[in-house]
């Protein structure tokens, strides 16, 4: 029994020692591995999720000394404003940049996922393309508790940085055709430090959903890729050519509201002025009140058009229309003034004849005065002839003015609708 107790004690000792020894061995192995990994990490400048930058890594050197290729990932969420006064366009978009970082060490990577998110602070240590946006007014990264941006490693070799931003850029608009105008605003992204021999830009993805367009805007908006002619920018007086990518914002103004707010009422006022030719010239208050009232209303509409029209160096399409309508109405007013002048001359002539008839002339031949009946008949005949003459003049104006207005429309609309837009789309 003593032997059995001794054997039992040895068994208990073994059961207590082996777990303890296993724990010690495990801790020793972990310490050795940690020391090895620590020695490995000391060989790198920084590491995130197993992706490391070498100790001799420089964020000032290009990843590829021969030629570095940059891909832009642009997702336009909304066109916020189109400022006709400041000639600028503001957009909300995800501004994404992707480039190949060949110096990145991926031997210790922790995951093989094609899109692996990284700590965004890693971007502070890595090389980042010196992006230049041509004609930029402002670039504001958006925040919500923290910056709305992310950094990913793509296929274990490309860095992808994406950021939600509010961007405003200039657009050289020309408003001579307002409100029948359209504009092309080019959003150019490139580099001004490295020419196309060192750095090239390409558009990897471009997205815009026109259904989400801001309904308050005065334009129909579409977003399209840049044409091949705008993929290279050459500075004047220099042989350097710089690679460019981006997109074009095509703006076509909603002109339907201008048709029923300005064009239709002004047309009706001009047509209404022709009614004055049907009013007898003797009805001076009625005819004059009609023409003067319409003239003043058109002047007021023209002032309103001037206030809502964008800045331009010349006359806009709607301004030329309003001026033409004012001149047509002014012509009707002047035509009535000419009729009144003729009536005044006839009245002065009649008064002169009447005065001569009242004079008593003493001579060998006694002047014979017409009897009152004959004199009245002659006055009636003169009145009929005068009225007929005025009616003929009004009839001429009644046909001449509508015909002239029709000819004006046949010239006006093809001219302004077929005129090419002066904006060449360059930013």
SULVENZI-V610011 format. One line per field, one symbol per residue. ss: DSSP state (a for helix, b for strand, c for the rest). phi: phi as a letter, one per 20 degrees, with the letter a starting at -180 (. if undefined). Layout:
BEGIN
ss = ???
phi = ???
END
This chain:
BEGIN
ss = caaaaaaaaaaaaaaaaaaaaaaaaaaaaaaaaaaaaaaaaccbbbbbccbbbbcccccccccccccbbbbbbbbbbbbbbbbccccbbbbbbbbbbbbbcccbbcccccccccbbbbcaaaaacccccccbbccbbbbbbcbcccbcbbbbbbcccbbbbbbbbbbbbbcccccccccccbbbbbbbbbccccccccbbbbbbbbbbcaaaccccccbbbbbbbccaaacbbbccccccbbbbbbbbbbbbbccaaaaaaaaaaaaaaaaaaaaaaacccccaaaaaaaaaaaaaaaaaaaaaaaaaccccccccaaaaaaaaaaaaaaaaaaaaaaaaaaaaaaaaaaaaaaaaaacccccccccccccaaaaaaaaaaaaaaaaaaaaaaaaaaaaaaaaaaaaaaaaaaaaaaaccccccccc
phi = .ffffffffffffffeeffffffffffffffffffffffffffdfbcclnecdffefcfeefgcgfbdddddddceeaefbcefeelccdcdbeddccbedfefedfdfebdffddfdffffffeefcfefcdflfdbccfecbmbfebbccddlmbdecdcbecddccfcfecdfegeeebccdeddcacdecfffdbccbefbccbdffefffffecedcccfffffdecddffmcefcdfcbqbddedcffeffffeecfffffffffffffffeeggfefgffffffffffffffffffffffefffbeceefffffffffffffffffffffffffffffffffffffffffefedebfeffdeffgffffffffffffffffffffffffffefffffffffffeffffffefffffenfe
END
